[in-house]
Amino acid sequence: MALGRAIPYGVHDLAANTGRVSVGVDHGTSAFAAQSIRHRWQDIGRQRYPNAKRVVISADGGSNDVPVRPWKEGP
């Protein structure tokens, strides 16, 4: 059985200067990035920013490729 590659994805809260790194095995997937952001919000962000109406996301394009599609709005 071949071993896969661990792909880290980080979320950084600039206001609190804290972060979280999630590790997955699918390289450059938007679903993995969205799930990492969602978990960070559910675990910490919601309690830290109870009056927040939205989350701003800045992305560098992922796998050093030109993005083929823009970010989509999610739940």
PDB file of N, CA, C and O in Angstrom, chain B, residues numbered from 101:
ATOM      1  N   MET B 101       0.842  -1.174   0.000  1.00  0.00           N
ATOM      2  CA  MET B 101       0.000   0.000   0.000  1.00  0.00           C
ATOM      3  C   MET B 101       0.891   1.242   0.000  1.00  0.00           C
ATOM      4  O   MET B 101       1.755   1.389   0.864  1.00  0.00           O
ATOM      5  N   ALA B 102       0.681   2.128  -0.961  1.00  0.00           N
ATOM      6  CA  ALA B 102       1.465   3.352  -1.056  1.00  0.00           C
ATOM      7  C   ALA B 102       0.963   4.381  -0.049  1.00  0.00           C
ATOM      8  O   ALA B 102      -0.240   4.523   0.174  1.00  0.00           O
ATOM      9  N   LEU B 103       1.898   5.086   0.544  1.00  0.00           N
ATOM     10  CA  LEU B 103       1.531   6.141   1.468  1.00  0.00           C
ATOM     11  C   LEU B 103       1.191   7.402   0.690  1.00  0.00           C
ATOM     12  O   LEU B 103       1.833   7.716  -0.313  1.00  0.00           O
ATOM     13  N   GLY B 104       0.188   8.116   1.155  1.00  0.00           N
ATOM     14  CA  GLY B 104      -0.198   9.365   0.518  1.00  0.00           C
ATOM     15  C   GLY B 104       0.651  10.518   1.007  1.00  0.00           C
ATOM     16  O   GLY B 104       1.589  10.343   1.785  1.00  0.00           O
ATOM     17  N   ARG B 105       0.311  11.666   0.544  1.00  0.00           N
ATOM     18  CA  ARG B 105       1.017  12.880   0.916  1.00  0.00           C
ATOM     19  C   ARG B 105       0.132  13.701   1.847  1.00  0.00           C
ATOM     20  O   ARG B 105      -1.049  13.895   1.559  1.00  0.00           O
ATOM     21  N   ALA B 106       0.678  14.180   2.946  1.00  0.00           N
ATOM     22  CA  ALA B 106      -0.082  15.018   3.881  1.00  0.00           C
ATOM     23  C   ALA B 106      -0.052  16.449   3.385  1.00  0.00           C
ATOM     24  O   ALA B 106       1.021  17.000   3.137  1.00  0.00           O
ATOM     25  N   ILE B 107      -1.223  17.059   3.238  1.00  0.00           N
ATOM     26  CA  ILE B 107      -1.340  18.427   2.743  1.00  0.00           C
ATOM     27  C   ILE B 107      -1.905  19.308   3.860  1.00  0.00           C
ATOM     28  O   ILE B 107      -3.056  19.125   4.255  1.00  0.00           O
ATOM     29  N   PRO B 108      -1.112  20.268   4.383  1.00  0.00           N
ATOM     30  CA  PRO B 108      -1.614  21.159   5.431  1.00  0.00           C
ATOM     31  C   PRO B 108      -2.407  22.326   4.845  1.00  0.00           C
ATOM     32  O   PRO B 108      -2.126  22.794   3.741  1.00  0.00           O
ATOM     33  N   TYR B 109      -3.390  22.778   5.594  1.00  0.00           N
ATOM     34  CA  TYR B 109      -4.155  23.965   5.228  1.00  0.00           C
ATOM     35  C   TYR B 109      -4.330  24.776   6.490  1.00  0.00           C
ATOM     36  O   TYR B 109      -4.834  24.260   7.488  1.00  0.00           O
ATOM     37  N   GLY B 110      -3.930  26.026   6.471  1.00  0.00           N
ATOM     38  CA  GLY B 110      -3.966  26.845   7.675  1.00  0.00           C
ATOM     39  C   GLY B 110      -5.036  27.911   7.643  1.00  0.00           C
ATOM     40  O   GLY B 110      -5.380  28.442   6.587  1.00  0.00           O
ATOM     41  N   VAL B 111      -5.560  28.218   8.828  1.00  0.00           N
ATOM     42  CA  VAL B 111      -6.517  29.302   9.029  1.00  0.00           C
ATOM     43  C   VAL B 111      -5.927  30.197  10.099  1.00  0.00           C
ATOM     44  O   VAL B 111      -5.582  29.727  11.183  1.00  0.00           O
ATOM     45  N   HIS B 112      -5.806  31.488   9.805  1.00  0.00           N
ATOM     46  CA  HIS B 112      -5.196  32.427  10.751  1.00  0.00           C
ATOM     47  C   HIS B 112      -6.193  33.521  11.094  1.00  0.00           C
ATOM     48  O   HIS B 112      -6.757  34.156  10.203  1.00  0.00           O
ATOM     49  N   ASP B 113      -6.410  33.739  12.375  1.00  0.00           N
ATOM     50  CA  ASP B 113      -7.272  34.805  12.877  1.00  0.00           C
ATOM     51  C   ASP B 113      -6.368  35.996  13.179  1.00  0.00           C
ATOM     52  O   ASP B 113      -5.676  36.016  14.197  1.00  0.00           O
ATOM     53  N   LEU B 114      -6.378  36.990  12.290  1.00  0.00           N
ATOM     54  CA  LEU B 114      -5.487  38.140  12.443  1.00  0.00           C
ATOM     55  C   LEU B 114      -5.754  38.919  13.719  1.00  0.00           C
ATOM     56  O   LEU B 114      -4.812  39.339  14.392  1.00  0.00           O
ATOM     57  N   ALA B 115      -7.024  39.121  14.065  1.00  0.00           N
ATOM     58  CA  ALA B 115      -7.372  39.923  15.237  1.00  0.00           C
ATOM     59  C   ALA B 115      -6.877  39.285  16.531  1.00  0.00           C
ATOM     60  O   ALA B 115      -6.430  39.994  17.433  1.00  0.00           O
ATOM     61  N   ALA B 116      -6.949  37.966  16.636  1.00  0.00           N
ATOM     62  CA  ALA B 116      -6.534  37.271  17.858  1.00  0.00           C
ATOM     63  C   ALA B 116      -5.115  36.720  17.759  1.00  0.00           C
ATOM     64  O   ALA B 116      -4.579  36.211  18.743  1.00  0.00           O
ATOM     65  N   ASN B 117      -4.499  36.817  16.572  1.00  0.00           N
ATOM     66  CA  ASN B 117      -3.168  36.272  16.320  1.00  0.00           C
ATOM     67  C   ASN B 117      -3.079  34.804  16.734  1.00  0.00           C
ATOM     68  O   ASN B 117      -2.144  34.390  17.420  1.00  0.00           O
ATOM     69  N   THR B 118      -4.065  34.037  16.305  1.00  0.00           N
ATOM     70  CA  THR B 118      -4.085  32.596  16.562  1.00  0.00           C
ATOM     71  C   THR B 118      -4.356  31.888  15.244  1.00  0.00           C
ATOM     72  O   THR B 118      -4.790  32.511  14.275  1.00  0.00           O
ATOM     73  N   GLY B 119      -4.106  30.620  15.210  1.00  0.00           N
ATOM     74  CA  GLY B 119      -4.331  29.873  13.983  1.00  0.00           C
ATOM     75  C   GLY B 119      -4.591  28.413  14.226  1.00  0.00           C
ATOM     76  O   GLY B 119      -4.542  27.922  15.354  1.00  0.00           O
ATOM     77  N   ARG B 120      -4.871  27.729  13.131  1.00  0.00           N
ATOM     78  CA  ARG B 120      -5.141  26.299  13.171  1.00  0.00           C
ATOM     79  C   ARG B 120      -4.682  25.706  11.851  1.00  0.00           C
ATOM     80  O   ARG B 120      -4.896  26.296  10.792  1.00  0.00           O
ATOM     81  N   VAL B 121      -4.059  24.552  11.910  1.00  0.00           N
ATOM     82  CA  VAL B 121      -3.645  23.855  10.702  1.00  0.00           C
ATOM     83  C   VAL B 121      -4.377  22.523  10.654  1.00  0.00           C
ATOM     84  O   VAL B 121      -4.347  21.745  11.607  1.00  0.00           O
ATOM     85  N   SER B 122      -5.033  22.276   9.528  1.00  0.00           N
ATOM     86  CA  SER B 122      -5.681  20.988   9.277  1.00  0.00           C
ATOM     87  C   SER B 122      -4.832  20.243   8.260  1.00  0.00           C
ATOM     88  O   SER B 122      -4.183  20.861   7.416  1.00  0.00           O
ATOM     89  N   VAL B 123      -4.833  18.933   8.336  1.00  0.00           N
ATOM     90  CA  VAL B 123      -4.041  18.131   7.413  1.00  0.00           C
ATOM     91  C   VAL B 123      -4.964  17.165   6.689  1.00  0.00           C
ATOM     92  O   VAL B 123      -5.734  16.432   7.311  1.00  0.00           O
ATOM     93  N   GLY B 124      -4.874  17.176   5.358  1.00  0.00           N
ATOM     94  CA  GLY B 124      -5.676  16.284   4.528  1.00  0.00           C
ATOM     95  C   GLY B 124      -4.789  15.529   3.553  1.00  0.00           C
ATOM     96  O   GLY B 124      -3.566  15.660   3.595  1.00  0.00           O
ATOM     97  N   VAL B 125      -5.392  14.744   2.681  1.00  0.00           N
ATOM     98  CA  VAL B 125      -4.622  13.964   1.719  1.00  0.00           C
ATOM     99  C   VAL B 125      -4.941  14.320   0.267  1.00  0.00           C
ATOM    100  O   VAL B 125      -4.253  13.849  -0.638  1.00  0.00           O
ATOM    101  N   ASP B 126      -5.966  15.139   0.024  1.00  0.00           N
ATOM    102  CA  ASP B 126      -6.278  15.582  -1.325  1.00  0.00           C
ATOM    103  C   ASP B 126      -5.635  16.936  -1.559  1.00  0.00           C
ATOM    104  O   ASP B 126      -5.944  17.899  -0.858  1.00  0.00           O
ATOM    105  N   HIS B 127      -4.748  17.020  -2.532  1.00  0.00           N
ATOM    106  CA  HIS B 127      -3.990  18.241  -2.784  1.00  0.00           C
ATOM    107  C   HIS B 127      -4.838  19.304  -3.471  1.00  0.00           C
ATOM    108  O   HIS B 127      -5.403  19.070  -4.539  1.00  0.00           O
ATOM    109  N   GLY B 128      -4.921  20.477  -2.844  1.00  0.00           N
ATOM    110  CA  GLY B 128      -5.534  21.628  -3.475  1.00  0.00           C
ATOM    111  C   GLY B 128      -7.038  21.581  -3.663  1.00  0.00           C
ATOM    112  O   GLY B 128      -7.542  22.218  -4.588  1.00  0.00           O
ATOM    113  N   THR B 129      -7.776  20.865  -2.841  1.00  0.00           N
ATOM    114  CA  THR B 129      -9.224  20.810  -3.046  1.00  0.00           C
ATOM    115  C   THR B 129      -9.928  21.925  -2.290  1.00  0.00           C
ATOM    116  O   THR B 129      -9.621  22.197  -1.129  1.00  0.00           O
ATOM    117  N   SER B 130     -10.866  22.557  -2.954  1.00  0.00           N
ATOM    118  CA  SER B 130     -11.620  23.629  -2.313  1.00  0.00           C
ATOM    119  C   SER B 130     -12.509  23.101  -1.196  1.00  0.00           C
ATOM    120  O   SER B 130     -12.761  23.809  -0.221  1.00  0.00           O
ATOM    121  N   ALA B 131     -12.985  21.866  -1.325  1.00  0.00           N
ATOM    122  CA  ALA B 131     -13.831  21.281  -0.280  1.00  0.00           C
ATOM    123  C   ALA B 131     -13.053  21.155   1.029  1.00  0.00           C
ATOM    124  O   ALA B 131     -13.600  21.423   2.099  1.00  0.00           O
ATOM    125  N   PHE B 132     -11.794  20.754   0.957  1.00  0.00           N
ATOM    126  CA  PHE B 132     -10.965  20.620   2.155  1.00  0.00           C
ATOM    127  C   PHE B 132     -10.728  21.984   2.791  1.00  0.00           C
ATOM    128  O   PHE B 132     -10.797  22.121   4.012  1.00  0.00           O
ATOM    129  N   ALA B 133     -10.450  22.993   1.972  1.00  0.00           N
ATOM    130  CA  ALA B 133     -10.245  24.348   2.490  1.00  0.00           C
ATOM    131  C   ALA B 133     -11.507  24.857   3.163  1.00  0.00           C
ATOM    132  O   ALA B 133     -11.442  25.400   4.266  1.00  0.00           O
ATOM    133  N   ALA B 134     -12.644  24.693   2.521  1.00  0.00           N
ATOM    134  CA  ALA B 134     -13.915  25.166   3.081  1.00  0.00           C
ATOM    135  C   ALA B 134     -14.233  24.452   4.393  1.00  0.00           C
ATOM    136  O   ALA B 134     -14.711  25.080   5.338  1.00  0.00           O
ATOM    137  N   GLN B 135     -13.977  23.166   4.460  1.00  0.00           N
ATOM    138  CA  GLN B 135     -14.229  22.405   5.677  1.00  0.00           C
ATOM    139  C   GLN B 135     -13.325  22.876   6.818  1.00  0.00           C
ATOM    140  O   GLN B 135     -13.766  22.958   7.964  1.00  0.00           O
ATOM    141  N   SER B 136     -12.062  23.186   6.509  1.00  0.00           N
ATOM    142  CA  SER B 136     -11.136  23.696   7.530  1.00  0.00           C
ATOM    143  C   SER B 136     -11.625  25.017   8.097  1.00  0.00           C
ATOM    144  O   SER B 136     -11.599  25.233   9.308  1.00  0.00           O
ATOM    145  N   ILE B 137     -12.073  25.900   7.210  1.00  0.00           N
ATOM    146  CA  ILE B 137     -12.587  27.199   7.650  1.00  0.00           C
ATOM    147  C   ILE B 137     -13.849  27.018   8.474  1.00  0.00           C
ATOM    148  O   ILE B 137     -14.006  27.659   9.513  1.00  0.00           O
ATOM    149  N   ARG B 138     -14.744  26.161   8.031  1.00  0.00           N
ATOM    150  CA  ARG B 138     -16.004  25.897   8.749  1.00  0.00           C
ATOM    151  C   ARG B 138     -15.735  25.366  10.157  1.00  0.00           C
ATOM    152  O   ARG B 138     -16.360  25.811  11.119  1.00  0.00           O
ATOM    153  N   HIS B 139     -14.812  24.422  10.277  1.00  0.00           N
ATOM    154  CA  HIS B 139     -14.500  23.853  11.603  1.00  0.00           C
ATOM    155  C   HIS B 139     -13.902  24.912  12.523  1.00  0.00           C
ATOM    156  O   HIS B 139     -14.239  24.971  13.705  1.00  0.00           O
ATOM    157  N   ARG B 140     -13.015  25.747  11.982  1.00  0.00           N
ATOM    158  CA  ARG B 140     -12.419  26.806  12.796  1.00  0.00           C
ATOM    159  C   ARG B 140     -13.510  27.751  13.310  1.00  0.00           C
ATOM    160  O   ARG B 140     -13.495  28.144  14.477  1.00  0.00           O
ATOM    161  N   TRP B 141     -14.448  28.111  12.444  1.00  0.00           N
ATOM    162  CA  TRP B 141     -15.535  29.010  12.844  1.00  0.00           C
ATOM    163  C   TRP B 141     -16.406  28.361  13.918  1.00  0.00           C
ATOM    164  O   TRP B 141     -16.746  29.004  14.911  1.00  0.00           O
ATOM    165  N   GLN B 142     -16.765  27.107  13.729  1.00  0.00           N
ATOM    166  CA  GLN B 142     -17.641  26.417  14.686  1.00  0.00           C
ATOM    167  C   GLN B 142     -16.947  26.199  16.023  1.00  0.00           C
ATOM    168  O   GLN B 142     -17.581  26.313  17.072  1.00  0.00           O
ATOM    169  N   ASP B 143     -15.658  25.887  16.000  1.00  0.00           N
ATOM    170  CA  ASP B 143     -14.926  25.597  17.239  1.00  0.00           C
ATOM    171  C   ASP B 143     -14.596  26.852  18.045  1.00  0.00           C
ATOM    172  O   ASP B 143     -14.724  26.853  19.269  1.00  0.00           O
ATOM    173  N   ILE B 144     -14.174  27.912  17.372  1.00  0.00           N
ATOM    174  CA  ILE B 144     -13.648  29.074  18.080  1.00  0.00           C
ATOM    175  C   ILE B 144     -14.276  30.390  17.638  1.00  0.00           C
ATOM    176  O   ILE B 144     -14.661  31.205  18.476  1.00  0.00           O
ATOM    177  N   GLY B 145     -14.383  30.602  16.349  1.00  0.00           N
ATOM    178  CA  GLY B 145     -14.803  31.891  15.817  1.00  0.00           C
ATOM    179  C   GLY B 145     -16.163  32.362  16.280  1.00  0.00           C
ATOM    180  O   GLY B 145     -16.333  33.534  16.617  1.00  0.00           O
ATOM    181  N   ARG B 146     -17.124  31.477  16.300  1.00  0.00           N
ATOM    182  CA  ARG B 146     -18.493  31.846  16.694  1.00  0.00           C
ATOM    183  C   ARG B 146     -18.537  32.400  18.113  1.00  0.00           C
ATOM    184  O   ARG B 146     -19.247  33.370  18.376  1.00  0.00           O
ATOM    185  N   GLN B 147     -17.780  31.788  19.036  1.00  0.00           N
ATOM    186  CA  GLN B 147     -17.759  32.257  20.427  1.00  0.00           C
ATOM    187  C   GLN B 147     -16.947  33.554  20.559  1.00  0.00           C
ATOM    188  O   GLN B 147     -17.325  34.453  21.311  1.00  0.00           O
ATOM    189  N   ARG B 148     -15.837  33.641  19.828  1.00  0.00           N
ATOM    190  CA  ARG B 148     -14.962  34.809  19.928  1.00  0.00           C
ATOM    191  C   ARG B 148     -15.589  36.048  19.287  1.00  0.00           C
ATOM    192  O   ARG B 148     -15.359  37.166  19.750  1.00  0.00           O
ATOM    193  N   TYR B 149     -16.380  35.860  18.226  1.00  0.00           N
ATOM    194  CA  TYR B 149     -16.986  36.976  17.501  1.00  0.00           C
ATOM    195  C   TYR B 149     -18.493  36.772  17.376  1.00  0.00           C
ATOM    196  O   TYR B 149     -18.991  36.552  16.272  1.00  0.00           O
ATOM    197  N   PRO B 150     -19.231  36.840  18.493  1.00  0.00           N
ATOM    198  CA  PRO B 150     -20.660  36.531  18.479  1.00  0.00           C
ATOM    199  C   PRO B 150     -21.508  37.487  17.634  1.00  0.00           C
ATOM    200  O   PRO B 150     -22.609  37.117  17.227  1.00  0.00           O
ATOM    201  N   ASN B 151     -21.040  38.680  17.363  1.00  0.00           N
ATOM    202  CA  ASN B 151     -21.806  39.640  16.569  1.00  0.00           C
ATOM    203  C   ASN B 151     -21.408  39.660  15.100  1.00  0.00           C
ATOM    204  O   ASN B 151     -21.901  40.498  14.345  1.00  0.00           O
ATOM    205  N   ALA B 152     -20.536  38.766  14.683  1.00  0.00           N
ATOM    206  CA  ALA B 152     -20.069  38.747  13.297  1.00  0.00           C
ATOM    207  C   ALA B 152     -21.203  38.396  12.345  1.00  0.00           C
ATOM    208  O   ALA B 152     -22.005  37.501  12.609  1.00  0.00           O
ATOM    209  N   LYS B 153     -21.250  39.113  11.244  1.00  0.00           N
ATOM    210  CA  LYS B 153     -22.266  38.870  10.220  1.00  0.00           C
ATOM    211  C   LYS B 153     -21.682  38.106   9.030  1.00  0.00           C
ATOM    212  O   LYS B 153     -22.426  37.497   8.261  1.00  0.00           O
ATOM    213  N   ARG B 154     -20.350  38.136   8.875  1.00  0.00           N
ATOM    214  CA  ARG B 154     -19.706  37.457   7.754  1.00  0.00           C
ATOM    215  C   ARG B 154     -18.247  37.145   8.094  1.00  0.00           C
ATOM    216  O   ARG B 154     -17.692  37.684   9.052  1.00  0.00           O
ATOM    217  N   VAL B 155     -17.644  36.279   7.305  1.00  0.00           N
ATOM    218  CA  VAL B 155     -16.241  35.909   7.439  1.00  0.00           C
ATOM    219  C   VAL B 155     -15.556  36.297   6.140  1.00  0.00           C
ATOM    220  O   VAL B 155     -16.041  35.962   5.059  1.00  0.00           O
ATOM    221  N   VAL B 156     -14.429  37.002   6.233  1.00  0.00           N
ATOM    222  CA  VAL B 156     -13.677  37.401   5.053  1.00  0.00           C
ATOM    223  C   VAL B 156     -12.545  36.399   4.842  1.00  0.00           C
ATOM    224  O   VAL B 156     -11.800  36.088   5.771  1.00  0.00           O
ATOM    225  N   ILE B 157     -12.422  35.903   3.622  1.00  0.00           N
ATOM    226  CA  ILE B 157     -11.409  34.901   3.296  1.00  0.00           C
ATOM    227  C   ILE B 157     -10.481  35.461   2.227  1.00  0.00           C
ATOM    228  O   ILE B 157     -10.933  35.975   1.204  1.00  0.00           O
ATOM    229  N   SER B 158      -9.187  35.356   2.474  1.00  0.00           N
ATOM    230  CA  SER B 158      -8.179  35.746   1.497  1.00  0.00           C
ATOM    231  C   SER B 158      -7.402  34.488   1.139  1.00  0.00           C
ATOM    232  O   SER B 158      -6.856  33.818   2.016  1.00  0.00           O
ATOM    233  N   ALA B 159      -7.352  34.169  -0.145  1.00  0.00           N
ATOM    234  CA  ALA B 159      -6.691  32.931  -0.572  1.00  0.00           C
ATOM    235  C   ALA B 159      -5.597  33.240  -1.587  1.00  0.00           C
ATOM    236  O   ALA B 159      -5.710  34.179  -2.375  1.00  0.00           O
ATOM    237  N   ASP B 160      -4.535  32.435  -1.556  1.00  0.00           N
ATOM    238  CA  ASP B 160      -3.409  32.680  -2.455  1.00  0.00           C
ATOM    239  C   ASP B 160      -3.462  31.847  -3.721  1.00  0.00           C
ATOM    240  O   ASP B 160      -2.507  31.881  -4.498  1.00  0.00           O
ATOM    241  N   GLY B 161      -4.517  31.107  -3.967  1.00  0.00           N
ATOM    242  CA  GLY B 161      -4.608  30.315  -5.187  1.00  0.00           C
ATOM    243  C   GLY B 161      -4.269  28.853  -5.000  1.00  0.00           C
ATOM    244  O   GLY B 161      -4.398  28.070  -5.942  1.00  0.00           O
ATOM    245  N   GLY B 162      -3.843  28.464  -3.822  1.00  0.00           N
ATOM    246  CA  GLY B 162      -3.642  27.038  -3.561  1.00  0.00           C
ATOM    247  C   GLY B 162      -2.377  26.478  -4.160  1.00  0.00           C
ATOM    248  O   GLY B 162      -1.278  26.910  -3.810  1.00  0.00           O
ATOM    249  N   SER B 163      -2.512  25.546  -5.034  1.00  0.00           N
ATOM    250  CA  SER B 163      -1.413  24.723  -5.541  1.00  0.00           C
ATOM    251  C   SER B 163      -0.468  25.461  -6.480  1.00  0.00           C
ATOM    252  O   SER B 163       0.078  24.864  -7.408  1.00  0.00           O
ATOM    253  N   ASN B 164      -0.274  26.755  -6.243  1.00  0.00           N
ATOM    254  CA  ASN B 164       0.595  27.584  -7.088  1.00  0.00           C
ATOM    255  C   ASN B 164       0.141  27.600  -8.537  1.00  0.00           C
ATOM    256  O   ASN B 164       0.945  27.824  -9.443  1.00  0.00           O
ATOM    257  N   ASP B 165      -1.132  27.364  -8.756  1.00  0.00           N
ATOM    258  CA  ASP B 165      -1.724  27.377 -10.089  1.00  0.00           C
ATOM    259  C   ASP B 165      -2.569  28.629 -10.253  1.00  0.00           C
ATOM    260  O   ASP B 165      -2.952  29.269  -9.274  1.00  0.00           O
ATOM    261  N   VAL B 166      -2.847  28.959 -11.476  1.00  0.00           N
ATOM    262  CA  VAL B 166      -3.813  30.012 -11.744  1.00  0.00           C
ATOM    263  C   VAL B 166      -5.183  29.433 -11.412  1.00  0.00           C
ATOM    264  O   VAL B 166      -5.523  28.360 -11.911  1.00  0.00           O
ATOM    265  N   PRO B 167      -5.983  30.112 -10.580  1.00  0.00           N
ATOM    266  CA  PRO B 167      -7.297  29.564 -10.231  1.00  0.00           C
ATOM    267  C   PRO B 167      -8.169  29.376 -11.470  1.00  0.00           C
ATOM    268  O   PRO B 167      -8.247  30.254 -12.330  1.00  0.00           O
ATOM    269  N   VAL B 168      -8.817  28.225 -11.544  1.00  0.00           N
ATOM    270  CA  VAL B 168      -9.694  27.952 -12.690  1.00  0.00           C
ATOM    271  C   VAL B 168     -11.113  28.426 -12.433  1.00  0.00           C
ATOM    272  O   VAL B 168     -11.885  28.587 -13.378  1.00  0.00           O
ATOM    273  N   ARG B 169     -11.470  28.651 -11.192  1.00  0.00           N
ATOM    274  CA  ARG B 169     -12.789  29.184 -10.877  1.00  0.00           C
ATOM    275  C   ARG B 169     -12.704  29.988  -9.585  1.00  0.00           C
ATOM    276  O   ARG B 169     -11.890  29.683  -8.713  1.00  0.00           O
ATOM    277  N   PRO B 170     -13.531  30.998  -9.464  1.00  0.00           N
ATOM    278  CA  PRO B 170     -13.507  31.832  -8.251  1.00  0.00           C
ATOM    279  C   PRO B 170     -14.089  31.093  -7.056  1.00  0.00           C
ATOM    280  O   PRO B 170     -14.711  30.041  -7.202  1.00  0.00           O
ATOM    281  N   TRP B 171     -13.881  31.656  -5.879  1.00  0.00           N
ATOM    282  CA  TRP B 171     -14.465  31.109  -4.657  1.00  0.00           C
ATOM    283  C   TRP B 171     -15.970  31.163  -4.775  1.00  0.00           C
ATOM    284  O   TRP B 171     -16.528  32.048  -5.423  1.00  0.00           O
ATOM    285  N   LYS B 172     -16.609  30.222  -4.151  1.00  0.00           N
ATOM    286  CA  LYS B 172     -18.061  30.193  -4.118  1.00  0.00           C
ATOM    287  C   LYS B 172     -18.523  30.478  -2.695  1.00  0.00           C
ATOM    288  O   LYS B 172     -17.809  30.200  -1.732  1.00  0.00           O
ATOM    289  N   GLU B 173     -19.703  31.027  -2.576  1.00  0.00           N
ATOM    290  CA  GLU B 173     -20.275  31.268  -1.261  1.00  0.00           C
ATOM    291  C   GLU B 173     -20.851  29.969  -0.744  1.00  0.00           C
ATOM    292  O   GLU B 173     -21.525  29.252  -1.483  1.00  0.00           O
ATOM    293  N   GLY B 174     -20.594  29.652   0.522  1.00  0.00           N
ATOM    294  CA  GLY B 174     -21.087  28.415   1.104  1.00  0.00           C
ATOM    295  C   GLY B 174     -21.932  28.678   2.335  1.00  0.00           C
ATOM    296  O   GLY B 174     -22.096  29.822   2.758  1.00  0.00           O
ATOM    297  N   PRO B 175     -22.471  27.602   2.910  1.00  0.00           N
ATOM    298  CA  PRO B 175     -23.323  27.751   4.089  1.00  0.00           C
ATOM    299  C   PRO B 175     -22.549  28.213   5.301  1.00  0.00           C
ATOM    300  O   PRO B 175     -23.127  28.385   6.374  1.00  0.00           O
TER     301      PRO B 175
END
